[in-house]
Amino acid sequence: MASYTTEREGQIEFYETFIPRVDPDLDLDGILADDNDGVINGNLLEFKLRVIDLNAVLFQCVKYLSARRLKGKPVPANVVIVSLEDSVAYIYRSEDYLGQIETVYNGPSSKNNSGFTAGKYADKLDYSDQLSAERLVMTLKTDNYTKTHIDENCIVGWAEEYYRLRPDARKEHFIGDSTGKHQVTGEIRQPKIFERYLIPYTGQTNVKFDYLMDCLNDFLQKKDLGAFFTPEPYVEKARELLAQAISRVPSGNDYVVIDRCAGTGNLERGLSEDILSHCIVSTKEYYEYKVLQELIGSKVRHIIPPIEAEDTFDAGNVRGADALTQEYVENPLIRRYIDDPSCTIILFENPPFAETTSMEHQKRGEGKRSSSGWKASWVLEQMRKAVKENPSISGTSTNDMGNAFIWSAFEYYLRQPTDSYVVFSPVKYWKAQGLVKKRFIDGFAGDRFHFHARKHSCVLVALWSNEDAESDSFTVDGFDIVKGKLGAPVSLDFRKVDSLYSSRYYDKRKMNDDIDGGILLQKTGIEATTQKKRLKPRWNKNILGYMVADGVGFDNPELHSILVSAGIFNGNGFYLRRDNFLQKLPMFAASRYISYNGSWTERGRVMKSADGADIFLKDAASGKLNQWLLRTLLFTCLEYQNHMRSFTGGDGRTYRNELCLDTSNGSTVASETLKKLDRRVRESELLAAWSRVLEEAKETTLYDSSLTYGFYQIGEELNTWHEPPNGKKGRIYDYPSLNGSIRTLKELNKEYYLKEIVPKLFEYEFLK
């Protein structure tokens, strides 16, 4: 009888024994890639030192198969449960448990598995016997799968897999049906790529997937259309704002509720029949239009277009329903109400969100391509003209599709003081971009993550009156969604940002003894050689480095909080000089905020500002902030995002990191300045952690005693690692003690930042 210390030990021995016979090209990383004990061809494996309860173990496997289905991964035909110390494998057929596999389970798969009743296993193999071992090899070679049904729980996973395999495919290729004028039989109805894995979907229409429609687009279509989905708890809360808007309709007036981006109508579906009879809805995407027609087409006042014609389908979109076109703005069905002074206009919308400067776009290299449609639209063209003529509106506002909807709402639809706009959107259109200067009536905030977004961030749902007003702040309740319902309210304040760091804090001086020429760096602190250079290099012994802290938001914080030893190739910052560097460091510190506090209440609500510059500069000059500025310097020296390095540049000059605490080659500007710091317990703890890092760094083989090392340079150049053997993923650090000390210092510095630095960043409105 075999004996193992751990289940893992037995599992590895099993694979090392059987993989060479099954397929020597298989590797453990591929087998173990899905948070279970392994999948080989059409076989899910589960290992136990000794199987005590087959029912419970099989139920655990059923949960694993359920999770695979939800991810758009095929369900193996066999479940192989291995009792390691008995050398026995139990074979089950997954098709016998299809109903349970198509159930959604919550919590860990290994927990709460008692009470399940398994059927008889298909085979039991004692693989200590040669004949049974050979049968097990043959089983593991089989590559068969159990076909499963498509439903609302798994369709998003299968859609993502479909577009991964067919990057040129569009939505109709995946969910197309035989209704309407444009008929395409999609993959879910006649599987070809997934023929071995899926049972054809027989639903006549796609109404079952209505609230997931935005997730079923390919990536470019998602970005060109934005996301229309709104979670029901927020919809219910928004209807309260709509009721307030309707209550403002003057006596005797008719009113219409316009939603230019209705998607499948989830904002409207819970409205009373009376309110629905006042609604005008449209959606740009063809399959959403068909669902919208089916669900509320007969209940609303108008749907645009009213009926489907032969030419309605337009490359996946609906001809005449693009709200950013001149044709739509001038649509007579809508204009008749806008031109009627006795009709009150209410817009009730969750505008599509697509930003061409987002990191997701840049990583995919698709910023221009995915925005080619809406960025070239008529509304955007008119908006650009208006922004150019109005310096109080930020030019960056035209990078966001949602802003085009918001701007055009006030420009083309709302005319009277009693007209209203209920709108879901990140708040920067009001807070930082100057796009709306109207009276705020009421609102609430929520987490955009629940809107099928990838990150947790704050979205404001606002009720605006079409009355000119200048407001600097307002407060609303914020709600997370917990178990499908609104969580407890949390009070959130929103304050407008009027000035940027670059306008008040950037050091734009050019000294008489500055020398033009030198080197430029990448954001990692190494020399830029191939990049297109937008900044003229400059050198002066007074220059410590170069800082970038641009923009107001935190969409891509790592790109907008940069500190390096010389100018950076693409600019957007300023040269940091010895005579005033302390007063500049709060900008760098503030730019790290969301990286260390990325909760939904902060991201998208808190932004960077220079509105407190007058008070800050006064207090800094008076000495009131001396100790806090020194603490900010200490944080900066120990912050991993400080990418200053020591090196010899291509210009032959020595660039020394002066904002670090390595005094092995003499004092640095930072170490000399920090002699004035009052060292309390927290500072002493940080400095001790730094000393451990430096001591261990000096023991590495690549340590160069001629260099002055900062925290980042140690981590990137001395904390070396190699990949595991046999092609496994991950890192094996060459100096595990150093790596552990680096991780400890990072965590200590984060805690120090949140407790000691952040409060005054808010007090002096570096964060607002």
C-alpha positions in Angstrom: 0.0 0.0 0.0 1.3 3.4 -1.0 2.0 6.0 1.7 2.3 9.8 1.3 2.9 12.6 3.7 0.7 15.0 1.8 -2.0 14.7 -0.9 0.2 16.9 -3.1 3.1 14.4 -2.9 0.9 11.6 -4.1 -0.7 13.7 -6.8 2.7 14.6 -8.3 3.9 11.0 -8.2 0.6 10.0 -10.0 1.2 12.5 -12.8 4.9 11.6 -13.1 3.8 8.0 -13.5 1.0 8.3 -15.9 1.7 11.4 -18.0 4.5 9.8 -20.0 2.1 7.1 -21.1 -0.9 9.4 -21.8 0.9 12.2 -23.5 4.5 13.2 -22.8 3.9 16.7 -24.1 1.5 17.5 -21.3 2.8 19.7 -18.5 1.6 20.2 -15.0 0.9 23.9 -15.5 -1.6 23.1 -18.2 -3.1 20.2 -16.3 -3.5 22.3 -13.1 -4.6 25.5 -14.7 -8.2 25.6 -13.5 -8.2 25.6 -9.6 -8.8 21.9 -9.3 -6.6 18.8 -9.1 -6.2 18.6 -12.8 -7.8 18.0 -16.2 -6.3 15.6 -18.7 -8.0 15.5 -22.1 -11.7 14.7 -21.3 -11.0 13.7 -17.7 -11.4 15.7 -14.5 -9.2 14.3 -11.7 -9.6 14.7 -8.0 -7.1 13.2 -5.5 -7.5 12.2 -1.9 -5.0 10.5 0.3 -7.8 8.0 1.0 -11.4 8.4 -0.2 -13.7 8.1 2.8 -16.9 9.4 1.3 -17.3 9.0 -2.5 -20.6 10.9 -2.4 -18.9 14.0 -1.0 -15.9 13.8 -3.3 -18.0 13.4 -6.4 -20.1 16.5 -5.3 -16.9 18.4 -5.0 -16.1 17.4 -8.6 -19.6 18.4 -9.8 -18.9 21.9 -8.4 -15.6 22.0 -10.3 -17.4 21.1 -13.5 -20.1 23.7 -12.9 -17.3 26.3 -12.5 -15.7 25.2 -15.8 -19.0 25.6 -17.6 -19.6 29.1 -16.2 -16.1 30.1 -17.6 -17.0 28.8 -21.1 -14.8 25.7 -20.7 -15.9 22.2 -21.9 -17.1 19.7 -19.3 -15.0 16.5 -19.4 -16.9 13.3 -20.0 -15.1 11.5 -17.2 -14.6 12.2 -13.5 -11.6 10.3 -12.1 -11.5 10.2 -8.3 -8.2 8.8 -7.1 -7.7 7.3 -3.6 -3.9 7.6 -3.5 -3.0 5.3 -0.6 -5.4 2.6 -2.0 -4.1 3.0 -5.6 -7.7 3.0 -6.7 -9.4 5.2 -9.3 -13.2 5.5 -9.4 -14.6 6.6 -12.9 -17.9 8.4 -13.1 -19.6 9.8 -16.2 -20.4 13.5 -15.9 -23.4 13.2 -18.2 -25.2 11.3 -15.4 -25.0 14.5 -13.3 -25.8 17.1 -16.0 -28.6 18.7 -13.9 -26.3 19.2 -10.9 -23.4 20.5 -13.2 -25.8 23.1 -14.7 -26.5 24.4 -11.2 -24.6 27.5 -9.9 -22.8 27.0 -6.5 -21.5 29.5 -4.1 -18.5 29.1 -1.8 -15.4 26.8 -2.0 -16.0 23.6 -3.9 -14.3 21.6 -1.1 -16.8 22.7 1.6 -20.3 21.6 2.5 -20.4 18.5 0.3 -22.2 16.1 2.6 -25.7 14.9 1.8 -25.1 14.4 -1.9 -26.0 10.9 -3.3 -23.9 9.6 -6.1 -24.9 6.9 -8.5 -22.9 3.8 -9.1 -19.4 4.5 -10.6 -18.8 3.4 -14.1 -15.6 1.7 -13.3 -13.2 1.0 -10.4 -9.6 0.5 -11.2 -6.9 -0.8 -8.9 -4.0 0.6 -10.8 -1.4 -1.3 -8.7 -2.5 -4.1 -11.1 -1.0 -3.9 -14.5 -4.2 -4.6 -16.4 -6.1 -1.9 -14.5 -3.3 0.5 -14.8 -3.4 0.1 -18.6 -7.2 0.6 -18.6 -6.6 3.8 -16.6 -4.1 5.0 -19.2 -6.6 4.4 -21.9 -9.3 6.3 -20.0 -7.0 9.3 -19.5 -6.3 9.3 -23.3 -10.0 9.7 -24.1 -10.9 13.2 -25.2 -14.7 13.2 -24.9 -17.0 15.9 -23.3 -20.5 16.1 -22.0 -22.6 18.6 -23.9 -24.2 21.2 -21.7 -27.0 23.7 -22.2 -26.5 27.5 -22.8 -28.2 29.7 -20.2 -27.8 33.1 -18.6 -25.3 31.8 -16.1 -22.7 30.5 -18.7 -23.3 32.5 -21.9 -20.8 35.2 -21.0 -18.1 32.7 -20.4 -18.8 31.0 -23.7 -19.0 34.4 -25.5 -15.5 35.4 -24.3 -14.1 32.0 -25.4 -15.8 32.3 -28.8 -14.4 35.8 -29.5 -11.0 34.6 -28.3 -11.1 31.8 -30.8 -12.7 33.9 -33.5 -11.4 37.5 -33.0 -13.0 38.6 -36.3 -16.5 37.5 -35.3 -19.4 39.8 -34.4 -22.3 39.4 -32.1 -24.6 38.0 -34.8 -22.2 35.1 -35.3 -22.6 34.1 -31.7 -26.2 34.7 -30.8 -27.9 35.4 -34.2 -31.5 34.0 -34.5 -34.1 33.5 -37.1 -36.4 36.4 -36.1 -36.5 39.9 -37.6 -35.4 41.1 -41.0 -31.8 40.1 -40.5 -31.5 36.4 -39.9 -28.2 34.8 -38.9 -28.0 31.5 -37.1 -25.5 32.0 -34.4 -23.1 29.6 -32.7 -25.3 29.0 -29.7 -28.1 27.8 -32.0 -26.0 25.8 -34.4 -22.7 25.1 -32.6 -19.7 24.6 -34.9 -16.7 25.7 -32.9 -18.4 24.3 -29.8 -20.1 21.4 -31.5 -18.5 18.9 -29.1 -19.4 20.9 -26.0 -22.8 22.6 -26.3 -26.4 21.5 -26.8 -28.0 23.9 -29.4 -30.0 26.7 -27.8 -33.6 26.4 -28.9 -35.0 29.7 -27.6 -36.6 31.6 -30.5 -35.3 35.0 -29.3 -32.5 36.2 -27.0 -34.8 37.8 -24.4 -33.5 35.3 -21.8 -30.2 37.1 -22.0 -31.5 40.6 -21.9 -29.5 41.9 -19.0 -26.3 40.4 -20.3 -26.5 41.8 -23.9 -23.6 44.3 -23.4 -21.4 41.4 -22.2 -22.0 39.4 -25.4 -20.5 41.9 -27.8 -16.9 41.4 -29.0 -14.4 43.7 -27.4 -14.4 46.4 -30.1 -18.2 46.5 -30.2 -18.3 46.8 -26.4 -16.0 49.8 -26.6 -17.8 51.4 -29.5 -21.2 51.0 -27.9 -20.2 51.3 -24.3 -22.0 49.4 -21.7 -25.7 49.8 -21.2 -26.4 47.4 -18.3 -27.6 48.9 -15.1 -28.1 46.6 -12.0 -31.7 46.4 -10.7 -31.1 47.8 -7.2 -29.6 51.0 -8.7 -32.4 51.1 -11.3 -35.1 51.0 -8.5 -33.3 53.8 -6.7 -33.0 55.9 -9.9 -36.7 55.6 -10.5 -37.1 57.7 -7.3 -35.2 60.4 -9.0 -37.3 60.0 -12.1 -40.4 60.4 -9.9 -38.9 63.7 -8.6 -38.3 64.9 -12.2 -41.9 64.0 -13.2 -43.2 65.9 -10.1 -41.6 69.1 -11.6 -43.7 69.0 -14.7 -45.9 72.1 -14.7 -49.6 71.5 -14.4 -51.2 71.0 -17.8 -48.0 70.1 -19.5 -47.4 66.8 -21.4 -44.1 65.2 -20.8 -41.8 62.7 -22.4 -39.1 60.5 -20.9 -36.3 60.0 -23.4 -33.7 57.2 -23.1 -31.3 57.3 -26.1 -29.3 54.4 -24.9 -32.0 52.1 -23.5 -30.2 48.8 -24.2 -32.8 46.1 -23.5 -34.8 48.5 -21.4 -33.9 47.6 -17.9 -34.3 51.2 -16.8 -37.8 51.3 -18.1 -39.2 47.8 -17.3 -40.3 48.5 -13.8 -42.0 51.7 -14.6 -45.8 52.0 -14.4 -47.8 51.7 -17.6 -48.7 55.4 -17.3 -45.0 56.5 -17.2 -44.1 54.0 -19.9 -46.7 55.6 -22.2 -44.6 58.8 -22.0 -41.3 57.1 -22.8 -39.3 57.4 -26.1 -36.5 54.7 -26.2 -33.8 53.6 -28.6 -30.7 51.5 -28.7 -27.9 51.3 -31.2 -27.2 47.6 -31.1 -29.4 45.4 -33.3 -30.0 42.4 -31.0 -30.7 44.8 -28.1 -33.2 46.5 -30.3 -35.0 43.3 -31.0 -35.2 42.4 -27.3 -36.3 46.0 -26.5 -39.1 45.7 -29.1 -40.2 42.4 -27.6 -40.2 43.5 -23.9 -41.6 47.1 -24.0 -42.2 48.0 -27.6 -46.0 47.9 -27.3 -46.0 49.9 -24.0 -43.8 53.0 -24.8 -44.9 56.0 -26.7 -42.2 55.6 -29.3 -39.3 53.3 -30.1 -36.8 54.4 -32.7 -37.1 53.2 -35.3 -40.8 52.3 -34.8 -40.6 49.1 -36.9 -37.9 47.0 -38.4 -37.3 47.6 -42.1 -35.2 45.7 -44.6 -32.3 48.1 -44.1 -32.6 48.4 -40.3 -29.7 46.0 -39.7 -26.5 47.9 -40.3 -23.3 45.9 -39.5 -24.7 44.8 -36.1 -26.3 48.2 -35.4 -29.7 49.8 -35.9 -29.9 52.3 -38.8 -31.3 55.6 -37.5 -30.8 54.8 -33.8 -27.3 56.2 -33.2 -27.9 59.1 -30.8 -24.7 60.8 -31.8 -25.8 61.4 -35.4 -27.4 64.5 -36.8 -30.2 62.3 -38.2 -31.1 61.2 -34.7 -30.9 64.7 -33.2 -33.3 65.9 -35.9 -35.6 62.9 -35.8 -39.1 64.2 -36.2 -40.5 61.8 -33.7 -38.5 63.5 -31.0 -38.3 67.0 -32.4 -42.1 67.4 -32.2 -41.9 67.3 -28.4 -38.8 69.4 -28.1 -40.4 72.1 -30.2 -43.6 72.0 -28.2 -43.4 74.6 -25.3 -46.2 72.8 -23.5 -44.2 69.5 -23.3 -41.6 69.0 -20.5 -38.5 67.0 -21.5 -37.0 64.5 -19.2 -33.9 62.4 -20.1 -33.4 59.2 -18.1 -30.2 57.5 -19.2 -27.2 55.4 -18.4 -24.9 56.6 -21.2 -22.4 54.2 -22.7 -19.0 54.5 -21.2 -16.0 54.3 -23.5 -12.8 56.3 -23.0 -10.1 56.2 -25.7 -7.3 57.0 -23.2 -8.1 54.0 -21.0 -5.3 51.6 -20.1 -7.3 48.7 -21.4 -7.4 50.4 -24.9 -3.7 51.1 -24.8 -2.7 47.6 -23.8 -4.7 46.2 -26.7 -3.5 48.8 -29.1 -7.0 49.5 -30.1 -7.7 53.0 -28.8 -8.1 54.6 -32.3 -9.7 51.6 -34.0 -12.4 50.9 -31.4 -13.4 54.6 -31.2 -13.4 55.3 -34.9 -17.2 55.3 -35.0 -18.3 57.6 -32.2 -15.2 59.8 -32.2 -16.1 60.7 -35.8 -19.7 61.3 -35.1 -21.6 64.5 -35.8 -22.3 65.2 -32.1 -18.6 64.9 -31.2 -17.8 67.3 -34.0 -20.2 69.9 -32.6 -19.0 69.2 -29.1 -15.4 69.8 -30.0 -16.4 73.2 -31.5 -18.2 74.2 -28.4 -15.3 73.1 -26.1 -12.9 75.1 -28.2 -15.0 78.2 -27.8 -15.4 77.7 -24.0 -12.1 77.6 -22.1 -14.0 76.6 -18.9 -14.6 73.1 -20.4 -11.7 70.7 -20.4 -10.6 69.5 -23.8 -10.3 66.0 -22.4 -14.0 65.8 -22.0 -14.3 64.8 -25.7 -12.4 61.6 -25.0 -15.4 60.0 -23.2 -18.4 58.8 -25.1 -20.7 59.3 -22.1 -19.8 63.0 -22.1 -21.1 63.3 -25.7 -24.4 62.1 -24.4 -24.4 64.5 -21.5 -23.3 67.5 -23.5 -25.8 66.8 -26.2 -28.6 66.4 -23.6 -28.3 70.0 -22.5 -27.4 71.3 -26.0 -30.2 69.7 -28.1 -33.0 68.4 -25.8 -33.4 70.3 -22.6 -34.9 73.8 -23.1 -37.0 74.9 -20.1 -36.1 75.3 -16.4 -38.5 72.4 -15.5 -36.8 70.0 -17.9 -34.6 67.4 -16.1 -31.9 64.9 -16.7 -31.4 61.7 -14.6 -28.0 60.4 -15.6 -25.7 57.6 -14.6 -22.0 58.6 -15.1 -18.6 58.9 -13.4 -18.7 62.4 -11.9 -15.7 63.9 -13.6 -17.9 65.6 -16.2 -19.1 67.9 -13.4 -16.2 67.7 -10.9 -13.2 68.3 -13.2 -14.3 68.9 -16.8 -16.7 71.8 -16.4 -19.2 70.1 -18.7 -22.4 70.7 -16.6 -23.1 74.0 -14.8 -26.7 73.3 -13.8 -28.6 73.0 -10.5 -28.1 69.7 -8.8 -31.4 68.5 -7.2 -30.7 65.0 -5.8 -28.8 61.8 -6.4 -26.9 58.8 -5.1 -23.7 56.9 -5.8 -22.9 53.3 -6.6 -20.2 50.9 -7.6 -19.5 50.7 -11.3 -18.2 47.1 -10.8 -21.9 46.0 -10.6 -22.5 47.5 -14.1 -20.3 44.7 -15.7 -17.2 47.0 -15.3 -13.8 45.5 -14.7 -12.9 47.7 -11.7 -14.6 49.0 -8.6 -15.2 52.7 -8.9 -17.8 55.4 -8.1 -20.6 56.2 -10.4 -22.9 59.2 -9.7 -26.6 59.0 -10.4 -27.7 62.6 -10.6 -30.9 64.5 -11.1 -30.1 67.8 -12.8 -32.5 70.6 -13.4 -32.0 72.6 -16.6 -31.3 75.8 -14.6 -27.9 77.5 -14.7 -26.1 77.3 -11.4 -22.6 77.3 -10.1 -22.2 74.8 -7.2 -18.9 73.7 -5.7 -20.1 70.7 -3.7 -22.9 68.4 -2.8 -23.4 65.3 -0.7 -25.2 62.1 -1.6 -25.7 58.6 -0.1 -23.6 55.9 -1.6 -24.8 52.3 -1.9 -22.9 49.1 -2.6 -24.9 46.1 -3.7 -24.9 43.2 -1.2 -26.6 39.9 -2.0 -28.7 41.6 -4.7 -29.9 44.4 -2.6 -28.7 47.9 -1.7 -26.3 47.9 1.2 -26.3 50.4 4.1 -25.9 54.0 2.9 -22.6 55.8 3.3 -22.4 59.6 3.0 -20.2 60.8 0.2 -19.2 64.3 -0.6 -18.4 65.6 -4.1 -16.3 68.7 -4.4 -15.4 70.4 -7.7 -11.8 70.7 -8.8 -10.8 74.1 -10.2 -7.1 74.0 -10.7 -4.5 71.5 -11.7 -1.1 70.7 -10.2 0.6 71.9 -13.4 -1.0 75.4 -13.0 0.0 76.0 -9.4 2.8 73.6 -8.3 4.9 72.6 -11.4 8.3 74.2 -11.3 8.6 75.8 -14.8 11.8 77.7 -14.2 14.7 77.5 -16.5 17.9 78.5 -14.7 20.6 80.5 -16.3 23.2 77.8 -15.7 20.9 75.0 -17.1 22.7 73.0 -19.8 20.6 71.9 -22.8 21.3 68.3 -23.8 21.8 65.1 -21.9 19.7 62.0 -21.6 16.0 61.1 -21.3 14.6 58.2 -19.4 11.7 55.7 -19.5 9.2 55.6 -16.7 11.2 52.6 -15.2 14.2 54.9 -14.7 16.4 53.4 -17.4 17.6 55.4 -20.4 15.2 55.9 -23.3 16.8 54.9 -26.6 14.1 54.0 -29.2 11.1 56.1 -27.9 10.0 59.2 -29.7 11.2 62.1 -27.5 8.9 65.0 -26.7 11.0 66.6 -24.0 14.2 68.5 -24.5 16.8 67.1 -22.1 18.3 69.4 -19.5 21.1 69.1 -17.0 22.1 71.1 -13.9 23.7 70.1 -10.6 20.7 71.7 -9.0 18.4 69.1 -10.7 17.6 66.1 -8.6 15.3 64.4 -11.1 12.0 64.7 -13.0 8.5 64.3 -11.6 5.2 63.6 -13.4 2.0 64.1 -11.5 -0.4 65.1 -14.3 -4.1 64.8 -14.7 -6.9 65.0 -12.1 -8.1 61.4 -12.1 -6.7 58.0 -11.2 -7.6 55.9 -14.2 -4.0 54.9 -14.8 -2.2 55.9 -11.6 1.1 54.2 -12.5 1.4 56.4 -15.6 0.7 59.6 -13.7 2.9 59.3 -10.7 6.5 59.1 -11.9 9.8 60.1 -10.3 13.0 59.4 -12.2 16.6 60.7 -12.1 16.5 62.7 -15.3 13.9 64.0 -17.8 11.4 61.4 -19.1 11.0 61.0 -22.9 7.4 62.0 -23.2 7.4 64.9 -20.7 4.2 66.0 -18.9 6.2 66.9 -15.8 8.9 69.1 -14.5 12.5 69.1 -13.3 12.8 68.6 -9.5 15.4 71.0 -8.0 17.3 71.0 -4.8 16.0 74.4 -3.6 12.3 73.5 -3.4 11.9 69.8 -3.8 10.3 69.3 -0.4 7.3 71.4 -1.4 6.8 69.4 -4.6 6.8 65.9 -3.1 3.1 66.1 -1.9 2.1 65.9 -5.6 3.9 62.6 -6.0 2.4 61.3 -2.7 -1.1 62.3 -3.7 -0.7 60.5 -7.0 -0.3 57.2 -5.1 -3.6 57.4 -3.3 -5.8 55.1 -5.4 -3.0 52.5 -5.6 -3.3 52.2 -1.8 -7.0 52.9 -1.3 -8.8 51.7 -4.4 -12.3 51.1 -2.9 -15.3 52.0 -5.0 -16.1 55.0 -2.8 -12.7 56.6 -3.7 -11.9 55.7 -7.3 -13.7 58.1 -9.6 -14.8 60.4 -6.7 -11.5 61.5 -5.2 -9.3 63.5 -7.6 -6.1 65.5 -7.6 -6.3 69.3 -7.3 -4.3 72.4 -6.6 -7.2 74.3 -5.1 -5.5 74.5 -1.7 -2.3 75.9 -3.1 -2.5 79.4 -1.5 -2.9 78.0 2.0 -0.4 75.2 1.5 2.3 77.5 0.2 1.7 79.9 3.0 1.9 77.2 5.7 4.9 75.6 4.1 6.7 78.9 4.1 5.9 79.5 7.7 7.4 76.2 8.9 4.0 74.9 10.0 4.4 71.8 7.8 8.1 71.1 8.3 7.6 67.7 10.0 4.9 66.6 7.7 7.0 67.5 4.6 9.9 65.5 6.1 7.5 62.5 6.6 6.4 62.9 3.0 10.1 62.7 2.0 10.6 59.6 4.1 7.6 58.0 2.4 8.9 59.0 -1.1 12.4 57.5 -0.4 10.8 54.2 0.5 8.0 54.2 -2.1 8.5 51.6 -4.8 6.9 53.8 -7.4 9.9 56.2 -6.9 11.9 54.9 -9.9 15.0 57.0 -9.4 18.2 55.0 -10.1 21.9 55.6 -9.9 23.8 55.0 -13.1 26.2 56.4 -15.7 24.2 57.8 -18.6 24.9 57.7 -22.3 26.1 61.3 -22.1 28.9 60.2 -19.8 27.5 61.9 -16.7 26.9 60.1 -13.4 23.3 60.3 -12.3 23.0 59.6 -8.5 19.8 58.9 -6.7 19.6 61.7 -4.2 16.1 60.8 -2.9 17.1 57.6 -1.2 18.6 56.6 2.1 21.7 54.6 1.0 24.6 56.5 2.6 27.3 53.9 1.7 29.0 56.4 -0.6 28.2 59.5 1.5 25.1 61.4 2.4 22.3 62.0 0.0 20.1 65.1 -0.2 17.4 63.0 1.4 19.5 61.6 4.2 20.8 65.1 5.1 17.4 66.6 5.0 15.9 63.9 7.2 18.3 64.6 10.0 15.6 67.2 11.0 12.9 64.6 11.2 11.4 63.8 14.6 11.8 60.1 14.7 8.9 58.4 16.5 8.1 54.7 16.7 6.7 54.6 13.1 9.6 56.3 11.6 12.1 54.1 13.5 10.2 51.0 12.3 10.4 52.1 8.7 14.1 52.9 8.9 14.9 49.6 10.5 13.0 47.8 7.8 15.0 49.8 5.2 18.3 48.9 6.9 17.4 45.2 6.6 16.7 45.6 2.9 20.0 47.4 2.3 22.1 45.0 4.3 20.6 42.0 2.5 21.0 43.8 -0.9 24.7 44.1 -0.3 25.0 40.4 0.0 23.8 39.8 -3.6 26.2 38.9 -6.3 25.1 41.9 -8.5 25.6 44.5 -5.9 27.8 47.3 -7.1 29.4 49.2 -4.2 30.0 52.2 -6.4 26.3 52.9 -6.8 23.9 54.5 -4.4 20.8 52.3 -4.3 17.2 53.3 -3.8 14.4 50.9 -2.8 13.2 50.4 -6.4 16.7 49.8 -7.9 17.3 47.2 -5.3 14.1 45.5 -6.1 14.6 45.6 -9.9 18.3 44.9 -10.2 19.3 42.9 -7.1 16.2 40.9 -6.1 16.8 38.5 -8.9 14.7 35.4 -9.7 14.4 32.6 -12.1 11.5 30.5 -13.5 10.6 27.1 -12.0 11.9 24.0 -13.8 9.9 22.0 -16.3 8.3 25.1 -17.8 6.2 25.9 -14.7 4.9 29.4 -14.2 5.9 31.7 -11.4 9.1 33.0 -9.8 11.7 31.5 -7.6 13.6 34.3 -5.9 17.4 33.8 -5.6 17.4 35.7 -2.3 14.1 34.8 -0.5 15.1 36.7 2.7 15.7 39.9 0.6 12.4 39.4 -1.2 10.6 39.0 2.1 12.2 42.1 3.5 11.2 44.1 0.4 7.6 42.9 0.8 7.6 43.9 4.5 8.9 47.4 3.7 6.3 47.9 1.1 3.5 47.1 3.5 4.9 49.2 6.3 5.3 52.2 4.0 1.8 51.8 2.7 0.5 51.9 6.3 2.6 54.9 7.1 1.3 56.7 4.0 -2.4 56.1 4.8 -2.0 57.2 8.5 0.6 59.9 8.3 0.5 61.4 4.8 -3.0 61.1 3.4 -4.9 63.2 6.0 -3.0 66.4 5.2 -3.2 65.7 1.5 -7.0 66.1 1.9 -6.6 69.0 4.3 -4.6 71.0 1.7 -6.7 69.7 -1.2 -4.0 67.8 -3.0 -6.7 65.2 -2.9 -10.3 66.4 -3.2 
